[in-house]
């Protein structure tokens, strides 16, 4: 009985070793398959992402290390910060504005309330002389919940007031148009009428408060009132041609604002 029991234990151990070995070979032979969208693994991943977002809703951690490494401006340095969403996040500023050292503080998917929360660590504490803000499209889309145009406008105004209080020249960029000829229909979430309404307010506000304004919308819109399809493959985010079109507009607005600094 003792020998039989010992043999059983040995057989069990060998079976476990073979099972582990086969699993390891499978992992080496082929990459792990992605979980099905409705699987428990996919649901857990989605919950993990949601939990991370809840813990850092404004994504303050995104640029924390970069802000610390940047340090204070050098004597005579006039810093320029681009604040925005994915359109700014994906904009290779060093490529489109070589030698300028413009600082990118865009985060994909963000709305004006999130930008307002991170305005101090990501912008004000960098002591910029000029700040260019491109936002609004995700507010209209409801990325962080339904928002009225008035609520969006108040967030813009709050950012402008805080930045001017700290000596920065402020430029608001118009919300870009969208089109439906790309990989998804953009106008379902980004109503062109709401985009035009917000842009009208931005133009008026910047005029009344003597801020900079850069009109991307007029340069990008087609005769149908939507973005020219060749400027964005997905109907929302500029492609290389789109960025090439708006870069000179941004450059002129920044240079005009820099001339106002002391």
C-alpha positions as CSV (number, residue, x, y, z in Angstrom):
1,X,0.0,0.0,0.0
2,X,2.9,2.3,0.8
3,X,4.6,1.6,-2.6
4,X,1.3,2.0,-4.4
5,X,0.7,5.4,-2.7
6,X,4.2,6.5,-3.5
7,X,3.8,5.5,-7.2
8,X,0.5,7.5,-7.3
9,X,2.2,10.6,-5.9
10,X,5.1,10.3,-8.5
11,X,2.6,9.9,-11.3
12,X,0.6,12.9,-10.1
13,X,3.8,15.1,-10.0
14,X,4.8,14.0,-13.5
15,X,1.4,14.8,-14.8
16,X,1.6,18.3,-13.3
17,X,5.1,18.8,-14.7
18,X,3.9,17.8,-18.2
19,X,0.9,20.1,-17.9
20,X,3.0,23.1,-17.0
21,X,5.5,22.3,-19.7
22,X,2.8,22.1,-22.3
23,X,1.4,25.4,-21.2
24,X,4.8,27.1,-21.3
25,X,5.4,25.7,-24.9
26,X,2.0,27.1,-25.9
27,X,2.8,30.5,-24.5
28,X,6.2,30.5,-26.4
29,X,4.7,29.2,-29.6
30,X,2.0,31.7,-30.0
31,X,0.9,35.0,-28.4
32,X,-2.0,34.9,-26.0
33,X,-5.3,35.4,-27.7
34,X,-7.2,38.6,-26.9
35,X,-10.3,38.0,-24.7
36,X,-13.6,38.1,-26.4
37,X,-15.4,41.4,-25.9
38,X,-18.1,39.9,-23.7
39,X,-15.7,37.6,-21.7
40,X,-15.0,37.9,-18.0
41,X,-11.4,38.9,-18.9
42,X,-12.5,41.7,-21.1
43,X,-15.0,42.9,-18.4
44,X,-12.3,42.8,-15.8
45,X,-9.9,44.9,-18.1
46,X,-12.7,47.4,-18.6
47,X,-13.3,47.7,-14.9
48,X,-9.6,48.1,-14.2
49,X,-9.5,51.0,-16.7
50,X,-12.6,52.5,-15.2
51,X,-11.1,52.3,-11.7
52,X,-7.9,53.9,-12.9
53,X,-10.0,56.7,-14.4
54,X,-11.9,57.2,-11.2
55,X,-8.7,57.4,-9.2
56,X,-7.2,60.0,-11.5
57,X,-10.2,61.5,-13.4
58,X,-8.2,64.4,-14.8
59,X,-5.1,62.3,-15.5
60,X,-2.8,64.4,-13.3
61,X,-0.3,61.6,-13.4
62,X,0.2,61.8,-17.1
63,X,2.7,64.7,-17.1
64,X,3.7,64.7,-13.5
65,X,7.3,63.5,-14.1
66,X,7.7,65.6,-17.2
67,X,6.6,68.7,-15.4
68,X,9.1,68.0,-12.6
69,X,11.9,67.4,-15.1
70,X,11.2,70.6,-17.0
71,X,12.0,72.8,-14.1
72,X,11.8,76.6,-14.1
73,X,12.2,78.7,-17.3
74,X,15.7,79.8,-18.1
75,X,16.4,83.6,-18.0
76,X,14.9,85.1,-21.1
77,X,12.9,81.9,-22.0
78,X,9.3,82.6,-23.1
79,X,7.5,79.3,-22.8
80,X,4.6,78.3,-24.9
81,X,2.2,75.5,-23.8
82,X,-0.3,73.8,-26.1
83,X,-3.2,72.5,-23.9
84,X,-5.8,70.2,-25.4
85,X,-7.3,66.8,-26.1
86,X,-6.2,64.1,-28.6
87,X,-5.8,66.5,-31.4
88,X,-3.1,68.3,-29.4
89,X,-1.8,65.0,-27.9
90,X,-1.1,63.6,-31.3
91,X,0.4,66.8,-32.7
92,X,4.2,66.4,-33.1
93,X,5.1,70.0,-32.1
94,X,8.8,69.5,-32.6
95,X,8.2,68.4,-36.2
96,X,5.7,71.2,-37.1
97,X,7.5,74.0,-35.1
98,X,11.2,73.0,-35.2
99,X,13.4,74.8,-32.8
100,X,10.6,76.4,-30.9
101,X,10.5,74.2,-27.9
102,X,6.7,74.4,-27.6
103,X,5.4,72.2,-24.7
104,X,2.6,69.7,-25.4
105,X,0.1,69.1,-22.7
106,X,-2.6,67.4,-24.6
107,X,-4.4,64.3,-23.3
108,X,-6.6,62.1,-25.5
109,X,-10.3,62.2,-24.9
110,X,-10.3,65.1,-22.4
111,X,-12.9,67.7,-21.9
112,X,-12.7,71.3,-20.5
113,X,-13.5,70.3,-16.9
114,X,-10.6,67.9,-16.9
115,X,-8.3,70.5,-18.4
116,X,-9.4,73.0,-15.8
117,X,-8.5,70.6,-13.0
118,X,-5.0,70.0,-14.3
119,X,-4.5,73.6,-15.4
120,X,-2.2,74.4,-12.4
121,X,0.2,71.4,-12.4
122,X,0.3,71.0,-16.2
123,X,0.3,74.7,-17.3
124,X,0.4,77.4,-14.6
125,X,3.3,75.8,-12.7
126,X,5.4,75.7,-15.9
127,X,5.2,79.6,-16.0
128,X,4.3,79.9,-19.6
129,X,4.2,83.2,-21.4
130,X,1.6,82.0,-24.0
131,X,-1.0,79.2,-23.7
132,X,-2.9,77.9,-26.7
133,X,-6.0,75.9,-25.8
134,X,-7.8,73.6,-28.2
135,X,-10.8,71.9,-26.6
136,X,-14.6,71.6,-26.8
137,X,-15.1,68.8,-29.3
138,X,-15.2,66.1,-26.5
139,X,-17.4,68.3,-24.4
140,X,-19.9,68.4,-27.2
141,X,-19.5,64.6,-27.6
142,X,-20.3,64.1,-23.9
143,X,-17.0,62.2,-23.1
144,X,-17.4,63.1,-19.4
145,X,-21.2,63.4,-19.4
146,X,-23.7,65.7,-21.0
147,X,-22.7,69.3,-20.9
148,X,-24.6,72.5,-21.9
149,X,-22.9,75.0,-24.1
150,X,-23.0,77.5,-21.2
151,X,-21.1,75.0,-19.0
152,X,-18.4,74.6,-21.6
153,X,-18.1,78.4,-21.9
154,X,-17.7,78.8,-18.2
155,X,-14.8,76.3,-18.2
156,X,-13.1,78.3,-21.0
157,X,-13.6,81.5,-19.1
158,X,-12.2,80.0,-15.9
159,X,-9.1,78.8,-17.6
160,X,-8.6,82.2,-19.3
161,X,-9.0,84.1,-16.0
162,X,-6.6,81.9,-14.1
163,X,-3.9,82.0,-16.8
164,X,-4.2,85.8,-17.2
165,X,-3.9,86.1,-13.4
166,X,-0.6,84.4,-13.7
167,X,0.7,86.6,-16.5
168,X,0.1,84.3,-19.5
169,X,-1.2,85.4,-22.9
170,X,-4.2,83.2,-23.8
171,X,-5.2,81.9,-27.2
172,X,-8.4,80.0,-27.8
173,X,-8.6,77.8,-30.9
174,X,-11.9,77.3,-32.6
175,X,-13.4,73.8,-32.4
176,X,-12.6,71.9,-35.6
177,X,-15.3,70.7,-37.9
178,X,-15.9,67.0,-38.4
179,X,-17.0,64.8,-41.3
180,X,-18.8,61.5,-41.8
181,X,-16.7,60.2,-44.7
182,X,-14.2,58.4,-42.5
183,X,-14.1,55.3,-40.5
184,X,-17.1,56.4,-38.3
185,X,-19.9,58.9,-38.4
186,X,-18.7,61.8,-36.3
187,X,-21.8,64.1,-36.5
188,X,-23.8,61.7,-34.3
189,X,-21.9,62.8,-31.3
190,X,-20.5,66.2,-32.5
191,X,-23.4,68.2,-33.9
192,X,-22.1,70.7,-36.4
193,X,-24.6,73.3,-35.2
194,X,-23.2,73.0,-31.6
195,X,-19.7,73.4,-32.9
196,X,-20.6,76.6,-34.8
197,X,-22.5,77.9,-31.7
198,X,-19.4,77.3,-29.4
199,X,-17.1,78.8,-32.0
200,X,-19.2,82.0,-32.2
201,X,-19.0,82.3,-28.4
202,X,-15.2,81.8,-28.5
203,X,-14.7,84.4,-31.1
204,X,-16.8,86.9,-29.2
205,X,-15.3,86.2,-25.9
206,X,-11.7,86.5,-27.2
207,X,-12.6,89.8,-28.8
208,X,-14.3,91.2,-25.7
209,X,-11.4,90.1,-23.4
210,X,-8.6,90.9,-25.8
211,X,-7.4,87.3,-26.0
212,X,-5.9,85.5,-29.0
213,X,-8.1,83.5,-31.3
214,X,-7.0,81.1,-34.0
215,X,-9.7,80.0,-36.5
216,X,-9.0,76.4,-37.5
217,X,-12.6,75.9,-38.4
218,X,-12.8,78.3,-41.4
219,X,-9.6,76.8,-42.9
220,X,-10.8,73.2,-42.6
221,X,-14.5,73.4,-43.4
222,X,-15.9,72.5,-46.8
223,X,-18.9,73.8,-48.7
224,X,-21.2,71.3,-47.0
225,X,-20.4,72.7,-43.6
226,X,-18.3,69.7,-42.6
227,X,-14.6,69.1,-42.5
228,X,-12.9,68.6,-45.9
229,X,-12.5,64.8,-45.9
230,X,-8.9,64.9,-47.0
231,X,-7.8,66.6,-43.7
232,X,-8.8,63.7,-41.4
233,X,-9.0,60.0,-42.1
234,X,-11.4,59.3,-39.3
235,X,-13.4,62.5,-39.7
236,X,-12.1,64.0,-36.4
237,X,-8.3,63.9,-35.9
238,X,-6.2,65.8,-38.4
239,X,-3.9,63.7,-40.6
240,X,-0.5,65.0,-41.8
241,X,-2.3,67.3,-44.4
242,X,-4.6,68.6,-41.7
243,X,-1.8,69.4,-39.3
244,X,0.2,71.1,-42.1
245,X,-2.8,73.3,-42.8
246,X,-3.3,74.5,-39.2
247,X,0.4,74.8,-38.1
248,X,1.0,78.2,-39.8
249,X,-2.2,79.5,-38.2
250,X,-1.1,78.4,-34.8
251,X,2.4,79.8,-35.4
252,X,1.1,83.3,-36.3
253,X,-1.2,83.3,-33.3
254,X,1.6,82.4,-31.0
255,X,4.0,84.9,-32.4
256,X,1.4,87.7,-32.1
257,X,0.8,86.7,-28.5
258,X,4.6,86.6,-27.7
259,X,4.9,90.2,-29.0
260,X,2.5,91.2,-26.2
261,X,4.7,89.7,-23.5
262,X,7.2,91.8,-21.6
